[in-house]
Amino acid sequence: MVNTYAKTIKTLRQANKFSQQEVAKKLGISRPSYVALEQGKRELSLKEAGIISELFGISLEEFLPSVTARHRKYEQMLFAFLRHTTRDGRLPKTKLAKLLYLADFGWFYNMHKSMSGLPYRKIEYGPVPNYYFALLAELDRDGKIAIESKGKVSLISETRVGEKIGDDLLGPKEKKFIKEVAKKWRDKNTKEIVDFTHNQLPYTFADEGAVIPYELITQEDPEHVY
């Protein structure tokens, strides 16, 4: 899917006779970062997608119909965990990332499809979509979340603006599953959830930096899925 919108961006840019530098400036990013978008090596944020669609005079839904839906659903999953997992309204950034991973891969284990549809990569700190970091930065800029530094830990909390984010893209069974995952890990610390996910087959068998195949979770012991 990344390659699909990467090709679309390049086609739209060339058709409208924009240089890569001009589009990069509109997006507020460097030219190398923009080139990475056209090459499919960098995730496109919803905010950037909105700027591009406006720049080229097409609707966001026309530009990124399925990608837009996946990103919005992932955003709703994120807020669902902020609302159901926290005791004091805050979640460590790393723990939040792992909860989203468990929801996606646990859902795949049960339903043979991921909840968000986003690809996860194996990095040093665990399995995570590239979009996770872009989304947090975007939500922070828009005032939908607050990020508080406590030593080396970044704590994420929902703001009053963020409370307006709904959950209409999540089905009843998906909401129930998120609550199950949240309840199981509510009183666990970040190290416990990191150890759990790092010892799962998807993370263990994937190459460093590579996309983790969802199918690997189906080989996991049932009690070690989420």
TORRO-640799 format. One record per residue: chain; x, y, z of N, C-alpha, C in turn; residue in three letters. Coordinates in pm, whole numbers, plus 50000, padded with zeros to 5 digits. Example, Ala and Ser with C-alpha at 12.3 -4.5 7.8 and 13.67 -1.06 7.14 Angstrom:
residues 2
A 51319 49431 50780 51230 49550 50780 51320 49670 50780 ala
A 51285 49775 50708 51367 49894 50714 51290 50003 50787 ser
This chain:
residues 226
A 50083 49879 50000 50000 50000 50000 50086 50125 50000 met
A 50202 50119 50069 50292 50233 50068 50335 50265 49925 val
A 50370 50159 49848 50413 50180 49711 50302 50240 49626 asn
A 50177 50207 49655 50064 50261 49580 50056 50411 49595 thr
A 50059 50462 49717 50046 50606 49731 50176 50677 49694 tyr
A 50290 50608 49706 50416 50669 49664 50411 50699 49514 ala
A 50363 50604 49436 50352 50623 49292 50252 50732 49259 lys
A 50143 50738 49336 50039 50840 49313 50094 50979 49339 thr
A 50170 50996 49447 50229 51125 49480 50320 51173 49367 ile
A 50404 51084 49319 50498 51120 49212 50423 51159 49085 lys
A 50320 51081 49052 50240 51110 48932 50172 51245 48942 thr
A 50112 51274 49058 50044 51402 49079 50143 51519 49073 leu
A 50259 51500 49131 50360 51607 49131 50405 51639 48989 arg
A 50435 51534 48913 50483 51555 48777 50374 51613 48687 gln
A 50250 51567 48708 50139 51618 48626 50114 51766 48652 ala
A 50140 51809 48775 50119 51949 48811 50246 52033 48802 asn
A 50353 51971 48749 50480 52039 48722 50541 52103 48848 lys
A 50536 52029 48958 50602 52070 49082 50735 51999 49092 phe
A 50834 52066 49147 50961 51999 49176 50950 51928 49311 ser
A 51040 51835 49336 51040 51767 49465 51064 51866 49578 gln
A 51149 51964 49556 51178 52064 49658 51056 52148 49691 gln
A 50976 52181 49590 50856 52262 49611 50754 52188 49697 glu
A 50733 52060 49668 50637 51981 49746 50690 51960 49888 val
A 50819 51935 49900 50881 51917 50032 50860 52041 50118 ala
A 50875 52158 50057 50857 52284 50130 50713 52299 50178 lys
A 50618 52261 50093 50477 52268 50131 50448 52178 50251 lys
A 50516 52063 50255 50495 51965 50362 50574 52001 50488 leu
A 50670 52093 50474 50751 52130 50588 50856 52026 50622 gly
A 50903 51952 50520 51005 51850 50542 51121 51874 50445 ile
A 51231 51804 50465 51346 51818 50377 51320 51746 50245 ser
A 51398 51781 50143 51384 51714 50014 51416 51564 50026 arg
A 51524 51525 50099 51549 51381 50114 51431 51306 50178 pro
A 51363 51370 50275 51248 51306 50339 51135 51290 50239 ser
A 51120 51392 50152 51014 51382 50050 51047 51273 49948 tyr
A 51174 51267 49907 51215 51163 49812 51185 51025 49869 val
A 51205 51009 50000 51175 50881 50065 51026 50848 50054 ala
A 50940 50950 50055 50796 50928 50035 50770 50873 49895 leu
A 50829 50936 49796 50807 50893 49657 50863 50753 49632 glu
A 50963 50716 49709 51024 50583 49692 50957 50476 49779 gln
A 50857 50519 49858 50787 50424 49943 50866 50380 50064 gly
A 50969 50457 50102 51054 50421 50215 51014 50493 50343 lys
A 50915 50581 50335 50873 50659 50451 50721 50663 50456 arg
A 50664 50644 50577 50519 50649 50593 50469 50793 50576 glu
A 50353 50805 50515 50288 50935 50497 50189 50957 50610 leu
A 50202 51070 50682 50107 51099 50790 49978 51153 50732 ser
A 49871 51147 50811 49743 51199 50764 49751 51348 50737 leu
A 49825 51420 50819 49839 51564 50799 49908 51593 50667 lys
A 50013 51519 50636 50084 51536 50509 49994 51498 50392 glu
A 49915 51393 50410 49822 51351 50305 49720 51462 50277 ala
A 49675 51528 50384 49579 51638 50368 49639 51754 50291 gly
A 49765 51786 50318 49834 51895 50248 49850 51862 50100 ile
A 49888 51738 50072 49907 51696 49934 49776 51696 49857 ile
A 49670 51646 49919 49541 51642 49851 49491 51783 49820 ser
A 49514 51875 49914 49474 52016 49892 49561 52080 49784 glu
A 49690 52050 49785 49784 52105 49689 49747 52065 49546 leu
A 49704 51940 49529 49674 51890 49395 49525 51889 49362 phe
A 49443 51943 49453 49302 51962 49425 49219 51836 49418 gly
A 49250 51736 49502 49169 51614 49508 49132 51589 49654 ile
A 49026 51512 49675 48983 51484 49812 49079 51385 49878 ser
A 49085 51390 50009 49170 51299 50084 49127 51155 50061 leu
A 48996 51132 50058 48943 50997 50039 48978 50944 49899 glu
A 48979 51035 49801 49015 50995 49664 49163 50963 49654 glu
A 49243 51039 49729 49388 51022 49726 49432 50895 49799 phe
A 49380 50876 49920 49423 50763 50003 49303 50692 50065 leu
A 49218 50632 49987 49098 50573 50046 49122 50469 50153 pro
A 49205 50370 50124 49226 50263 50222 49331 50300 50325 ser
A 49435 50372 50282 49540 50410 50376 49485 50506 50481 val
A 49401 50600 50437 49340 50695 50529 49258 50622 50635 thr
A 49180 50525 50592 49096 50450 50686 49182 50372 50785 ala
A 49291 50313 50737 49379 50237 50827 49442 50328 50931 arg
A 49488 50444 50889 49551 50538 50983 49451 50589 51086 his
A 49332 50620 51042 49229 50670 51134 49188 50562 51234 arg
A 49183 50438 51186 49147 50329 51277 49257 50307 51380 lys
A 49381 50313 51337 49494 50298 51430 49490 50409 51535 tyr
A 49456 50529 51492 49443 50641 51585 49335 50613 51689 glu
A 49222 50559 51645 49115 50526 51738 49155 50415 51833 gln
A 49232 50319 51786 49284 50213 51873 49373 50274 51981 met
A 49457 50368 51941 49548 50433 52036 49470 50502 52147 leu
A 49366 50576 52111 49287 50646 52213 49208 50548 52299 phe
A 49166 50437 52239 49094 50336 52317 49183 50282 52428 ala
A 49311 50259 52399 49402 50210 52503 49431 50317 52606 phe
A 49440 50442 52566 49459 50549 52664 49341 50556 52760 leu
A 49222 50524 52710 49101 50534 52792 49077 50411 52879 arg
A 49129 50296 52837 49096 50172 52909 49211 50112 52989 his
A 49335 50156 52964 49449 50092 53029 49505 50172 53145 thr
A 49488 50303 53144 49556 50386 53242 49483 50393 53376 thr
A 49562 50408 53481 49509 50432 53616 49506 50581 53646 arg
A 49607 50651 53594 49617 50795 53622 49604 50879 53496 asp
A 49555 50819 53386 49537 50894 53262 49660 50902 53175 gly
A 49770 50832 53215 49895 50839 53139 49946 50698 53108 arg
A 50005 50683 52990 50067 50556 52951 50207 50583 52898 leu
A 50306 50503 52938 50439 50516 52878 50431 50491 52728 pro
A 50506 50569 52651 50502 50558 52505 50533 50417 52458 lys
A 50631 50354 52519 50670 50218 52478 50560 50118 52509 thr
A 50498 50128 52626 50391 50036 52662 50272 50053 52569 lys
A 50240 50177 52533 50130 50203 52441 50155 50138 52306 leu
A 50279 50147 52257 50314 50085 52130 50294 49934 52135 ala
A 50333 49873 52248 50320 49727 52262 50174 49684 52271 lys
A 50091 49765 52337 49948 49733 52346 49884 49733 52208 leu
A 49920 49829 52126 49867 49836 51989 49913 49715 51908 leu
A 50038 49676 51927 50089 49556 51860 50011 49432 51902 tyr
A 49989 49415 52031 49916 49298 52081 49773 49295 52028 leu
A 49711 49412 52016 49576 49418 51962 49575 49375 51816 ala
A 49671 49423 51738 49675 49389 51596 49709 49242 51573 asp
A 49813 49194 51640 49855 49056 51617 49763 48957 51688 phe
A 49709 48995 51802 49612 48909 51869 49484 48896 51788 gly
A 49443 49006 51726 49324 49003 51641 49349 48915 51518 trp
A 49470 48921 51465 49505 48836 51350 49501 48689 51391 phe
A 49548 48659 51512 49547 48521 51560 49405 48465 51562 tyr
A 49310 48548 51603 49171 48502 51616 49091 48515 51487 asn
A 49119 48620 51408 49032 48652 51294 49103 48643 51159 met
A 49232 48613 51160 49312 48601 51037 49323 48732 50959 his
A 49313 48842 51031 49340 48974 50972 49375 49067 51087 lys
A 49458 49167 51059 49495 49259 51165 49383 49360 51187 ser
A 49384 49424 51301 49279 49521 51332 49299 49650 51252 met
A 49421 49700 51248 49446 49826 51178 49485 49806 51032 ser
A 49550 49694 51003 49598 49671 50867 49734 49732 50839 gly
A 49798 49790 50942 49928 49854 50923 50042 49752 50936 leu
A 50151 49771 50861 50268 49682 50873 50353 49720 50994 pro
A 50406 49620 51062 50494 49641 51177 50637 49601 51139 tyr
A 50733 49675 51192 50873 49644 51167 50942 49602 51297 arg
A 51046 49522 51282 51126 49483 51398 51236 49586 51419 lys
A 51226 49661 51528 51332 49754 51565 51380 49718 51706 ile
A 51483 49786 51751 51545 49751 51880 51445 49752 51995 glu
A 51354 49848 51993 51262 49862 52106 51131 49786 52088 tyr
A 51125 49705 51982 51007 49621 51967 50939 49634 51833 gly
A 50831 49558 51813 50755 49565 51688 50666 49689 51687 pro
A 50674 49767 51581 50597 49892 51576 50585 49939 51430 val
A 50470 49999 51394 50461 50058 51259 50542 50188 51255 pro
A 50597 50222 51141 50664 50351 51127 50567 50464 51160 asn
A 50439 50440 51130 50338 50544 51149 50318 50581 51295 tyr
A 50352 50493 51386 50330 50520 51529 50397 50650 51571 tyr
A 50522 50668 51533 50598 50786 51575 50546 50911 51506 phe
A 50509 50898 51378 50453 51013 51306 50319 51053 51366 ala
A 50240 50954 51406 50108 50982 51464 50122 51054 51597 leu
A 50211 51007 51684 50230 51074 51813 50273 51219 51795 leu
A 50365 51242 51701 50411 51379 51676 50296 51466 51625 ala
A 50214 51409 51539 50101 51482 51483 49995 51512 51589 glu
A 49964 51414 51671 49864 51433 51777 49912 51535 51880 leu
A 50043 51534 51906 50101 51629 51999 50092 51771 51943 asp
A 50126 51787 51816 50119 51919 51751 49976 51973 51749 arg
A 49879 51882 51730 49740 51923 51722 49673 51936 51859 asp
A 49749 51911 51965 49695 51926 52099 49598 51818 52141 gly
A 49603 51701 52075 49511 51591 52106 49567 51499 52215 lys
A 49699 51502 52231 49762 51428 52340 49865 51520 52405 ile
A 49902 51486 52527 50010 51555 52596 50121 51455 52619 ala
A 50244 51495 52595 50361 51409 52616 50446 51468 52727 ile
A 50458 51395 52835 50532 51440 52953 50656 51355 52973 glu
A 50769 51419 52985 50894 51347 53008 50916 51328 53157 ser
A 50940 51203 53196 50968 51170 53334 51094 51085 53336 lys
A 51209 51152 53351 51335 51081 53335 51353 51042 53190 gly
A 51375 50913 53165 51390 50864 53028 51257 50816 52969 lys
A 51151 50829 53046 51020 50778 53003 50932 50892 52951 val
A 50866 50868 52838 50769 50963 52784 50630 50911 52816 ser
A 50552 50991 52887 50417 50952 52927 50314 51021 52838 leu
A 50223 50942 52783 50121 50992 52690 49987 51001 52762 ile
A 49918 51112 52745 49783 51126 52801 49693 51197 52702 ser
A 49565 51173 52716 49464 51233 52630 49430 51374 52680 glu
A 49412 51467 52588 49371 51603 52625 49221 51619 52600 thr
A 49168 51734 52636 49026 51761 52610 48996 51762 52461 arg
A 49093 51806 52382 49075 51802 52236 49071 51657 52189 val
A 49158 51575 52247 49162 51435 52209 49037 51358 52246 gly
A 48966 51406 52347 48842 51339 52388 48737 51338 52278 glu
A 48756 51424 52179 48660 51431 52068 48682 51319 51966 lys
A 48797 51250 51975 48824 51139 51884 48730 51024 51918 ile
A 48653 50980 51820 48555 50874 51843 48612 50736 51822 gly
A 48524 50637 51813 48566 50499 51790 48475 50431 51689 asp
A 48422 50510 51595 48326 50458 51498 48384 50357 51400 asp
A 48516 50356 51383 48578 50261 51290 48607 50126 51356 leu
A 48585 50119 51485 48606 49994 51559 48473 49923 51580 leu
A 48467 49796 51541 48346 49718 51561 48330 49676 51706 gly
A 48210 49631 51744 48184 49588 51882 48282 49483 51932 pro
A 48313 49384 51848 48406 49279 51890 48548 49332 51903 lys
A 48584 49427 51817 48717 49487 51826 48731 49568 51955 glu
A 48628 49644 51989 48629 49722 52113 48641 49629 52234 lys
A 48568 49519 52230 48572 49423 52340 48712 49363 52353 lys
A 48775 49332 52240 48909 49273 52243 49011 49372 52298 phe
A 49001 49498 52259 49091 49600 52310 49078 49610 52462 ile
A 48956 49603 52511 48933 49609 52656 48995 49489 52725 lys
A 48991 49371 52660 49051 49250 52718 49202 49266 52730 glu
A 49263 49315 52622 49408 49336 52622 49446 49441 52726 val
A 49368 49550 52729 49394 49659 52825 49384 49609 52969 ala
A 49282 49530 52998 49262 49479 53133 49377 49388 53177 lys
A 49423 49304 53084 49531 49211 53119 49660 49285 53154 lys
A 49688 49396 53083 49815 49463 53099 49808 49591 53183 trp
A 49691 49624 53235 49673 49750 53308 49772 49766 53423 arg
A 49792 49660 53499 49878 49668 53617 50019 49616 53593 asp
A 50053 49589 53468 50187 49543 53433 50273 49662 53393 lys
A 50402 49657 53422 50490 49767 53384 50543 49748 53242 asn
A 50614 49849 53195 50663 49848 53057 50759 49733 53031 thr
A 50849 49706 53126 50946 49598 53106 50876 49464 53086 lys
A 50768 49441 53160 50696 49314 53148 50635 49296 53010 glu
A 50577 49402 52956 50514 49388 52826 50619 49383 52714 ile
A 50731 49452 52735 50841 49446 52638 50899 49304 52634 val
A 50925 49246 52751 50977 49109 52757 50881 49012 52690 asp
A 50752 49032 52712 50651 48943 52656 50653 48949 52504 phe
A 50649 49068 52446 50643 49082 52301 50775 49042 52234 thr
A 50888 49068 52301 51017 49034 52242 51042 48884 52239 his
A 50970 48810 52321 50986 48665 52323 50883 48593 52237 asn
A 50798 48668 52170 50701 48606 52081 50767 48569 51948 gln
A 50709 48474 51879 50766 48427 51753 50778 48536 51647 leu
A 50677 48624 51629 50691 48727 51525 50816 48811 51540 pro
A 50844 48855 51664 50961 48940 51686 51090 48857 51681 tyr
A 51087 48738 51734 51207 48653 51741 51259 48614 51603 thr
A 51166 48581 51512 51208 48526 51383 51222 48629 51272 phe
A 51174 48751 51292 51187 48854 51189 51328 48911 51187 ala
A 51373 48953 51070 51504 49016 51058 51497 49160 51109 asp
A 51607 49208 51162 51613 49344 51215 51577 49445 51105 glu
A 51480 49530 51135 51438 49634 51041 51337 49588 50939 gly
A 51310 49457 50935 51218 49404 50835 51073 49410 50882 ala
A 50981 49405 50787 50839 49397 50819 50812 49260 50879 val
A 50737 49256 50989 50708 49131 51059 50582 49067 51000 ile
A 50592 48945 50948 50473 48879 50893 50371 48849 51003 pro
A 50249 48894 50983 50143 48867 51080 50124 48716 51099 tyr
A 50147 48640 50993 50121 48496 50998 50201 48423 51106 glu
A 50314 48480 51146 50397 48414 51247 50326 48399 51381 leu
A 50231 48488 51410 50161 48481 51538 50073 48358 51547 ile
A 50034 48303 51434 49946 48185 51436 50019 48061 51486 thr
A 50153 48067 51491 50233 47955 51540 50262 47967 51689 gln
A 50214 48076 51749 50241 48101 51891 50147 48019 51979 glu
A 50193 47985 52100 50107 47916 52196 49989 48008 52231 asp
A 49867 47953 52240 49748 48036 52265 49761 48127 52387 pro
A 49824 48079 52494 49835 48158 52615 49942 48268 52604 glu
A 50014 48268 52492 50122 48366 52475 50096 48459 52357 his
A 49969 48477 52323 49934 48563 52209 49920 48708 52252 val
A 49851 48729 52365 49839 48867 52417 49826 48867 52568 tyr
